[in-house]
Amino acid sequence: MKKTLVVLAAGMGSRFGGLKQIQPVGPNGEFIIDYSIHDAIKAGFEKVVFVIRKENLDVFKETIGKRVEDKVETVYAFQELDILPRKIEVKREKQFGTGHAVYCVKDYVDGPFAVISADDFYGPGAFDILADFINNETGVAVVGYKIGDTILGDEEVKRGVIIEEDGVIKAIRESACKKDSEKVTCRPLPEGEEYTMPLDGPVNMLMYGFNINFFDRCEEMLNDFLDKADLEVAEFFLPDVVDTFIKEGNAKLVKTNEHWMGMTYREDLIKVQEEIKSLIEKGVYNNNLWEE
């Protein structure tokens, strides 16, 4: 069984204005995905499965694929509306969501695996702790970032605030959060009483490890979704599947001191490029990432 990294890359990045997964952020044209794959390989991951749209296969293979296929086993899985537990007619254009995206890799994963977003930079230490968890523990790992480090500006942002006791996750509370110099003020979504978090309080940035029978649970929930949801508009989210493991006490917080970075909007590109440059200057990465 190979330790596998699943990279969710089926989104077109409409708010960003194009395929943000292949926007260069490094000095030699490296993408965010390049840094994630590089860090995962160093942490001991032996296989990478990209979840993409079928129509994007050629551009992915010509950009990302040609750089990583000779370094790690690489698979392309398609998120398509007809990949479901049973045959059902669906009339919609948008995909079913992140939970369905992970379900689409079920035939390519035969052991412990991790899930990340192609849009986000996670830092090498996060992959190390995730690999250690799925090597040595059973259950679901949720990588927790310091909330203050994930909010770069003054605007309110959505974050999954982690509530835990002794490392066991009790809940992940989706909240609208705003930072000042001493704390973060959060408002539960869709509604609830406002609360505050310390700057180092943990949040979920869509980085998970699974050393548990995930796909049976996912399929069971997806069947229920197909029975009950409005299939023209509803989405099937990965955090909802994770939440069932949380309720059973099978989800653990693994904390990291790494700095998460995301590219939701085009102006975020400059911030990510500057951070990558800083990490190169500190010796974390080679100027040419894939140059040994």
GIJO-V327268 format. One record per backbone hydrogen bond with DSSP energy under -0.5 kcal/mol. NH is the residue of the N-H (numbers start at 1). CO is the residue of the C=O. If there is no record, write none. Layout:
NH&CO + NH&CO
//
This chain:
4&112 + 5&47 + 6&4 + 6&114 + 7&5 + 7&49 + 8&6 + 8&116 + 9&7 + 9&51 + 17&13 + 18&13 + 20&18 + 22&19 + 23&20 + 24&22 + 25&30 + 26&30 + 29&26 + 33&21 + 35&31 + 36&32 + 37&33 + 38&34 + 39&35 + 40&36 + 41&37 + 42&38 + 43&39 + 44&41 + 45&40 + 46&3 + 47&3 + 48&73 + 49&5 + 50&48 + 50&75 + 51&7 + 51&49 + 52&50 + 52&77 + 56&53 + 57&54 + 60&56 + 61&57 + 62&58 + 63&59 + 64&60 + 65&60 + 66&61 + 67&64 + 68&64 + 69&65 + 71&68 + 72&68 + 73&46 + 75&48 + 77&50 + 77&75 + 79&52 + 80&78 + 83&80 + 84&82 + 92&90 + 99&236 + 100&236 + 101&97 + 102&98 + 103&99 + 104&100 + 105&102 + 106&103 + 108&105 + 109&105 + 113&210 + 114&4 + 115&208 + 116&6 + 118&8 + 120&117 + 121&261 + 126&123 + 127&123 + 128&124 + 129&125 + 130&126 + 131&127 + 132&128 + 133&129 + 134&130 + 135&131 + 136&132 + 137&133 + 139&211 + 140&250 + 141&209 + 142&252 + 143&141 + 143&207 + 144&254 + 145&143 + 145&203 + 147&201 + 148&199 + 149&146 + 150&146 + 150&147 + 151&147 + 151&148 + 152&150 + 157&177 + 159&175 + 160&204 + 161&159 + 161&173 + 162&202 + 163&171 + 164&162 + 165&168 + 168&165 + 169&167 + 169&251 + 170&163 + 171&163 + 173&161 + 174&172 + 175&159 + 176&187 + 177&157 + 177&175 + 178&185 + 180&183 + 184&197 + 185&178 + 186&195 + 187&176 + 189&174 + 195&186 + 197&184 + 199&182 + 201&198 + 203&145 + 204&160 + 205&143 + 205&203 + 208&115 + 209&141 + 210&113 + 211&139 + 214&212 + 217&213 + 218&214 + 219&215 + 220&216 + 221&217 + 222&218 + 223&219 + 224&220 + 225&221 + 226&222 + 227&223 + 228&224 + 229&225 + 231&229 + 233&230 + 234&230 + 236&96 + 237&235 + 240&237 + 241&237 + 241&238 + 242&238 + 243&239 + 244&240 + 244&241 + 245&241 + 245&242 + 246&242 + 247&243 + 248&244 + 249&246 + 250&245 + 252&140 + 253&167 + 254&142 + 255&253 + 256&144 + 260&258 + 261&121 + 263&119 + 268&265 + 269&266 + 271&267 + 272&268 + 273&269 + 274&270 + 275&271 + 276&272 + 277&273 + 278&274 + 279&275 + 280&276 + 281&277 + 282&278 + 283&280 + 284&279 + 285&279 + 289&287 + 291&288 + 292&290
//
